[in-house]
Amino acid sequence: MDFAYDRIYNGWILFGILIGLSFRFLDFQWQGLYEAAVSMLLSFVLLYPLYKINGLGAGDVKLFIMLGSFVRAGIQLRIMVASFVIGAVFSVWKLVSERNFGERMRYLFAYFADVFCKREWRLYGEELKEDYRLYTSNKIHFALPAFIGAALWMGGFY
C-alpha cells in the first residue's frame, strides 16, 4: 500500500491493532494488553518528533504503533533499531543510485545549521514538495524497512 498509494490507510492500521491486542490478550490476558499499551506508547513518544519535522510520515509512525500492539517494548525497540539501520542502507543506496549524495548531504547540514542558528525546528524538506520529481527522488518508503526489521526479528536473527 505504501508503494502503490504513498500512504498506509488508517483502516488497515486499526485492523492490525485490533488483531495485535487480541493476540496479546489471548496469550497474556491483562498483562499482555498492558505490555502492548506500553510498547505502542513508546513507539509514539519516540517517533512523533521525527514526524513533526517531516523525518517520517504519519503512516510510518502509525505502522510502528500497530507493531507495538503485537510485541513488548524491548522487542519493539530492537525492531525499530533494525528498521532504521535497514532504512539507512536503503537511503544510502538511493542516494548513490540517484547520484545526489553530495547535494543531499549539503541540504542536511544546511538544515541542521539553520535549526541550530534559529533555535527552532522546521519541517525537513518542506520546500521540496513543490518539485514532485525532486521530492520523490529523495524519499524511501519506510514501510519496507519496518517490514524487514519485523521479519528478521520473527526469523530469530536478533
C-alpha positions as CSV (number, residue, x, y, z in Angstrom):
1,M,0.0,0.0,0.0
2,D,2.8,2.4,0.8
3,F,4.4,1.9,-2.6
4,A,1.2,1.9,-4.6
5,Y,-0.6,4.9,-2.9
6,D,2.2,6.6,-0.9
7,R,0.2,6.1,2.3
8,I,-1.0,3.5,4.7
9,Y,-4.7,3.6,5.3
10,N,-6.0,4.0,8.8
11,G,-8.5,1.2,8.5
12,W,-5.7,-1.3,8.0
13,I,-3.7,0.2,10.9
14,L,-6.8,-0.1,13.2
15,F,-7.5,-3.7,11.9
16,G,-3.8,-4.6,12.7
17,I,-4.0,-3.0,16.2
18,L,-7.2,-5.0,17.0
19,I,-5.6,-8.2,15.9
20,G,-2.4,-7.5,17.9
21,L,-4.3,-6.5,21.0
22,S,-6.5,-9.6,20.7
23,F,-3.5,-11.9,20.4
24,R,-1.8,-10.2,23.4
25,F,-4.9,-10.6,25.5
26,L,-5.5,-14.2,24.5
27,D,-1.8,-15.1,25.2
28,F,-1.2,-13.0,28.3
29,Q,-4.6,-11.6,29.5
30,W,-4.4,-8.1,31.0
31,Q,-0.6,-8.2,31.4
32,G,-0.4,-8.6,27.6
33,L,-2.6,-5.6,27.0
34,Y,-0.6,-3.5,29.4
35,E,2.7,-4.5,27.7
36,A,1.1,-3.7,24.3
37,A,0.0,-0.3,25.5
38,V,3.5,0.5,26.8
39,S,5.0,-0.6,23.5
40,M,2.5,1.4,21.5
41,L,3.1,4.5,23.7
42,L,6.8,4.1,23.4
43,S,6.6,4.0,19.6
44,F,4.5,7.2,19.6
45,V,6.8,9.0,22.0
46,L,10.0,8.1,20.1
47,L,8.7,8.6,16.6
48,Y,6.3,11.6,16.9
49,P,9.2,14.1,17.0
50,L,10.5,12.7,13.7
51,Y,7.1,13.0,12.2
52,K,6.8,16.6,13.4
53,I,10.0,17.6,11.4
54,N,9.0,15.5,8.4
55,G,11.6,12.8,9.1
56,L,8.9,10.1,9.0
57,G,5.4,10.0,7.6
58,A,2.3,9.7,9.8
59,G,1.7,6.2,8.3
60,D,5.2,5.1,9.4
61,V,4.5,6.2,13.0
62,K,1.1,4.5,12.9
63,L,2.7,1.4,11.5
64,F,5.1,1.1,14.4
65,I,2.3,1.8,16.9
66,M,0.4,-1.1,15.3
67,L,3.5,-3.3,15.5
68,G,3.7,-2.4,19.2
69,S,0.3,-4.0,19.7
70,F,1.9,-7.3,18.9
71,V,5.2,-7.2,20.9
72,R,6.7,-6.0,24.2
73,A,8.5,-2.7,24.4
74,G,12.0,-4.2,24.4
75,I,11.3,-6.2,21.3
76,Q,9.7,-3.1,19.7
77,L,12.9,-1.1,20.3
78,R,15.0,-3.8,18.7
79,I,12.7,-3.9,15.7
80,M,12.8,-0.1,15.4
81,V,16.6,0.0,15.6
82,A,16.9,-2.7,12.9
83,S,14.3,-0.9,10.8
84,F,16.3,2.4,11.0
85,V,19.5,0.6,10.1
86,I,17.9,-1.1,7.1
87,G,16.3,2.3,6.2
88,A,19.7,3.9,6.3
89,V,21.1,1.3,4.0
90,F,18.2,1.8,1.6
91,S,18.7,5.6,1.8
92,V,22.4,5.4,1.0
93,W,21.7,3.1,-1.9
94,K,19.1,5.5,-3.2
95,L,21.5,8.5,-2.8
96,V,24.2,6.6,-4.7
97,S,21.8,5.4,-7.5
98,E,20.3,8.9,-7.9
99,R,23.8,10.4,-7.8
100,N,22.8,13.1,-5.4
101,F,24.7,12.1,-2.3
102,G,26.7,15.4,-2.1
103,E,23.7,17.5,-2.8
104,R,21.6,15.8,-0.1
105,M,24.4,16.0,2.5
106,R,24.7,19.7,1.8
107,Y,21.0,20.1,2.3
108,L,21.0,18.1,5.5
109,F,23.9,20.1,7.0
110,A,22.3,23.4,5.9
111,Y,19.0,22.2,7.6
112,F,20.8,21.5,10.9
113,A,22.8,24.8,10.7
114,D,19.5,26.7,10.2
115,V,17.8,24.9,13.1
116,F,20.8,25.5,15.3
117,C,21.1,29.2,14.4
118,K,17.4,29.9,14.7
119,R,17.0,27.6,17.7
120,E,13.7,26.5,16.2
121,W,12.7,23.3,14.5
122,R,11.3,23.5,11.0
123,L,9.9,20.9,8.6
124,Y,12.7,19.0,6.8
125,G,12.3,19.0,3.0
126,E,9.1,21.0,3.0
127,E,10.2,23.2,0.0
128,L,11.0,20.0,-1.9
129,K,7.3,19.2,-2.2
130,E,6.9,21.9,-4.7
131,D,9.0,19.8,-7.2
132,Y,7.4,16.4,-7.1
133,R,10.3,14.7,-9.0
134,L,12.9,16.1,-6.6
135,Y,10.7,15.2,-3.6
136,T,10.2,11.6,-4.7
137,S,13.8,11.1,-5.8
138,N,14.9,11.6,-2.2
139,K,12.2,9.6,-0.5
140,I,12.1,5.9,0.6
141,H,9.0,4.1,1.7
142,F,9.8,3.2,5.3
143,A,7.2,0.5,5.5
144,L,9.6,-1.8,3.7
145,P,12.5,-1.4,6.2
146,A,9.9,-1.8,9.0
147,F,8.6,-5.0,7.5
148,I,12.1,-6.4,7.0
149,G,13.0,-5.4,10.6
150,A,10.0,-7.2,12.0
151,A,10.5,-10.2,9.7
152,L,14.2,-10.5,10.8
153,W,13.1,-10.5,14.5
154,M,10.4,-13.1,13.7
155,G,13.0,-15.2,12.0
156,G,15.2,-15.1,15.1
157,F,18.0,-13.0,13.6
158,Y,18.2,-10.8,16.7
